[in-house]
Amino acid sequence: MASTGGEGTAAGDSSLLDGPPTASGRDMPAGRPPAGLRPDGAPGEAAESPAEQVGYRGPTACSAAGITYRQLDYWARTGLVEPSIRPAYGSGSQRLYSFRDIVVLKIVKRLLDTGVSLQNIRAAVRHLRSRGRTDLARMTLMSDGATVYECSSPDEVVDLLQGGQGVFGIAVGVVWKDVEGALSQLHGERVDTGETLVGDHPEDELARRRNRAG
């Protein structure tokens, strides 16, 4: 179990995890992704993942994440959640968000709705971006409204609830599947060619294209 930050976090603190750990807690250094991850937090093999070859424009990201375009724009301009594929380069340019970006957007919306501070949400975003897909699929974020904790097992969730540190939880794997379902009905585009992909999850669409080409 790990804490992604507390209200008392000082500016420039080198640790994401400065809340009091539980008996099963562990610390993790900030700014240094675990072995096997790129600096952007994606798994080392993600560069070749079909989903990473597809991007989504702002309106699509908003629809899948359940946020307004004003929120999307503000979060990008303030650095809370920036598009990892393509930022906006002045008037007329289009941001392009990855699948993982949209998962993070949806989680940020949930955390804001429950009253978690922006300071702690920023710490949570950094933490989420540092984890691989397998870790995210089994991760639950718990919070008491002041601190956000990562739990990787049901026992850790129970420990937090019994200790009064968990008031609400977000199962990241469920959010991941929700975003997959939403994007299956929306448009994406190939990062390399700009080709529009319609109505299918990117991994399914790109797999069919490779099969046809073969």
C-alpha positions as CSV (number, residue, x, y, z in Angstrom):
1,M,0.0,0.0,0.0
2,A,1.3,3.4,-0.8
3,S,0.2,7.0,-0.2
4,T,0.4,9.4,-3.1
5,G,0.7,12.5,-0.9
6,G,-0.8,14.3,2.0
7,E,-2.0,17.8,2.7
8,G,1.3,18.6,4.5
9,T,3.4,17.9,1.4
10,A,6.0,20.6,1.0
11,A,6.8,22.1,-2.3
12,G,9.7,20.3,-4.0
13,D,9.4,17.3,-1.7
14,S,11.3,14.4,-3.3
15,S,8.7,11.8,-2.3
16,L,5.2,11.2,-3.7
17,L,4.4,9.2,-0.6
18,D,4.7,11.3,2.5
19,G,1.5,10.2,4.3
20,P,1.9,7.9,7.3
21,P,2.3,4.3,5.9
22,T,0.2,1.5,7.3
23,A,1.8,-1.7,8.5
24,S,1.9,-2.9,4.9
25,G,2.9,0.5,3.4
26,R,5.9,1.1,1.3
27,D,7.7,4.2,0.0
28,M,8.5,5.0,-3.6
29,P,10.8,7.7,-4.9
30,A,9.2,10.4,-7.1
31,G,10.4,11.2,-10.6
32,R,12.0,7.8,-11.2
33,P,9.8,5.2,-12.8
34,P,10.1,1.5,-11.8
35,A,12.3,-0.7,-13.8
36,G,10.9,-1.5,-17.3
37,L,9.0,1.7,-17.7
38,R,9.8,4.6,-20.0
39,P,10.1,8.1,-18.4
40,D,6.5,8.8,-19.5
41,G,5.4,5.9,-17.3
42,A,4.3,3.6,-20.0
43,P,5.5,0.0,-20.1
44,G,8.7,-0.5,-22.1
45,E,6.8,-2.5,-24.7
46,A,4.0,0.1,-25.0
47,A,5.7,1.9,-27.9
48,E,4.6,-1.1,-30.0
49,S,1.2,-1.5,-28.4
50,P,-1.6,-1.0,-31.0
51,A,-3.5,1.2,-28.5
52,E,-0.5,3.5,-28.2
53,Q,-0.6,4.0,-32.0
54,V,-4.1,5.6,-31.8
55,G,-4.8,9.0,-30.5
56,Y,-8.1,10.8,-29.6
57,R,-8.9,14.5,-30.1
58,G,-10.2,16.7,-27.4
59,P,-14.0,16.2,-27.9
60,T,-13.6,12.4,-28.0
61,A,-11.4,12.5,-24.8
62,C,-14.1,14.6,-23.1
63,S,-16.9,12.2,-24.0
64,A,-15.0,9.1,-22.9
65,A,-13.8,10.7,-19.7
66,G,-17.1,12.4,-18.8
67,I,-15.7,15.9,-18.6
68,T,-16.3,19.2,-20.3
69,Y,-14.0,20.7,-22.9
70,R,-13.4,23.6,-20.6
71,Q,-12.1,21.2,-17.9
72,L,-9.9,19.4,-20.5
73,D,-8.4,22.7,-21.8
74,Y,-7.8,24.0,-18.3
75,W,-6.1,20.8,-17.1
76,A,-3.9,20.7,-20.1
77,R,-2.9,24.4,-19.8
78,T,-2.1,24.1,-16.1
79,G,-0.2,20.8,-16.6
80,L,-2.6,18.7,-14.5
81,V,-3.2,16.2,-17.4
82,E,-1.4,17.0,-20.6
83,P,-1.9,15.0,-23.8
84,S,1.0,12.6,-24.2
85,I,0.7,12.2,-28.0
86,R,0.4,15.7,-29.2
87,P,0.0,19.0,-27.4
88,A,-1.7,22.1,-28.9
89,Y,0.7,24.2,-30.9
90,G,-1.1,27.5,-31.2
91,S,-4.4,28.4,-32.9
92,G,-6.0,25.7,-35.0
93,S,-3.8,22.8,-33.8
94,Q,-5.5,19.8,-32.2
95,R,-4.4,18.0,-29.0
96,L,-4.2,14.3,-29.3
97,Y,-4.7,12.1,-26.2
98,S,-3.7,8.5,-25.7
99,F,-5.9,5.8,-24.2
100,R,-4.0,6.0,-20.9
101,D,-4.4,9.8,-20.8
102,I,-8.2,9.4,-21.0
103,V,-8.1,6.8,-18.2
104,V,-6.2,9.4,-16.1
105,L,-8.7,12.2,-17.0
106,K,-11.6,10.0,-15.8
107,I,-9.9,9.3,-12.5
108,V,-9.0,13.0,-12.0
109,K,-12.7,13.8,-12.5
110,R,-13.7,11.2,-9.9
111,L,-11.1,12.6,-7.4
112,L,-12.2,16.2,-7.9
113,D,-15.8,15.2,-7.5
114,T,-15.0,13.7,-4.1
115,G,-13.2,16.8,-2.8
116,V,-9.5,15.7,-3.1
117,S,-7.2,18.7,-3.3
118,L,-5.4,19.5,-6.6
119,Q,-2.1,19.1,-4.8
120,N,-2.9,15.5,-4.0
121,I,-4.5,14.9,-7.4
122,R,-1.3,16.0,-9.1
123,A,0.7,13.5,-7.0
124,A,-1.8,10.8,-7.9
125,V,-1.5,11.6,-11.6
126,R,2.3,11.3,-11.4
127,H,1.9,8.0,-9.6
128,L,-0.6,6.6,-12.2
129,R,1.7,7.6,-15.1
130,S,4.6,5.7,-13.4
131,R,2.8,2.4,-13.4
132,G,2.5,-0.3,-16.1
133,R,-0.8,-1.6,-17.4
134,T,-0.7,-4.7,-15.3
135,D,-0.3,-2.7,-12.1
136,L,-3.1,-0.3,-13.1
137,A,-5.5,-3.2,-13.8
138,R,-5.2,-4.4,-10.2
139,M,-4.9,-1.1,-8.5
140,T,-7.5,0.5,-6.3
141,L,-7.1,4.2,-5.2
142,M,-8.6,4.8,-1.8
143,S,-8.9,8.2,-0.1
144,D,-10.2,9.8,3.1
145,G,-10.5,13.1,1.2
146,A,-7.1,14.3,2.4
147,T,-4.7,11.6,1.2
148,V,-4.9,9.2,-1.8
149,Y,-3.6,5.7,-1.2
150,E,-2.8,2.9,-3.7
151,C,-4.0,-0.5,-2.8
152,S,-3.0,-3.6,-4.7
153,S,-5.0,-6.2,-2.8
154,P,-8.4,-6.6,-1.1
155,D,-6.6,-7.0,2.3
156,E,-5.0,-3.5,1.9
157,V,-8.4,-2.0,1.1
158,V,-9.9,-3.6,4.3
159,D,-6.9,-2.3,6.3
160,L,-7.6,1.3,5.2
161,L,-11.3,1.0,5.8
162,Q,-10.8,-0.4,9.3
163,G,-8.2,2.3,10.0
164,G,-10.6,5.1,8.9
165,Q,-8.3,6.1,6.0
166,G,-10.5,4.9,3.2
167,V,-13.8,6.7,2.6
168,F,-14.2,6.0,-1.1
169,G,-12.3,4.0,-3.6
170,I,-11.7,3.9,-7.4
171,A,-10.9,0.6,-9.0
172,V,-8.6,1.6,-11.8
173,G,-9.2,-1.6,-13.8
174,V,-12.9,-0.8,-13.9
175,V,-12.2,2.7,-15.1
176,W,-9.9,1.2,-17.8
177,K,-12.8,-1.0,-19.0
178,D,-15.3,1.9,-18.9
179,V,-13.0,3.9,-21.1
180,E,-12.5,1.0,-23.5
181,G,-16.3,0.7,-23.8
182,A,-16.8,4.4,-24.4
183,L,-14.0,4.6,-27.0
184,S,-15.4,1.6,-28.9
185,Q,-18.3,3.9,-30.0
186,L,-16.1,6.9,-30.8
187,H,-13.5,8.0,-33.4
188,G,-9.8,7.7,-33.0
189,E,-7.0,8.4,-35.4
190,R,-3.8,6.6,-36.4
191,V,-0.8,8.6,-34.9
192,D,1.4,7.8,-37.9
193,T,-1.0,8.4,-40.8
194,G,-3.8,10.5,-39.3
195,E,-6.3,7.9,-40.6
196,T,-9.6,8.0,-38.8
197,L,-10.7,4.8,-37.0
198,V,-14.4,4.5,-36.3
199,G,-16.5,2.4,-33.9
200,D,-13.9,-0.1,-32.7
201,H,-11.3,-0.5,-30.0
202,P,-8.0,0.4,-31.6
203,E,-6.4,-2.9,-30.8
204,D,-9.2,-4.7,-32.6
205,E,-9.1,-2.4,-35.6
206,L,-5.3,-2.5,-36.0
207,A,-5.2,-6.2,-35.7
208,R,-7.7,-6.6,-38.5
209,R,-5.6,-4.3,-40.7
210,R,-2.5,-6.3,-40.0
211,N,-4.3,-9.5,-40.8
212,R,-5.6,-8.1,-44.2
213,A,-2.1,-6.8,-45.0
214,G,-0.6,-10.3,-44.2
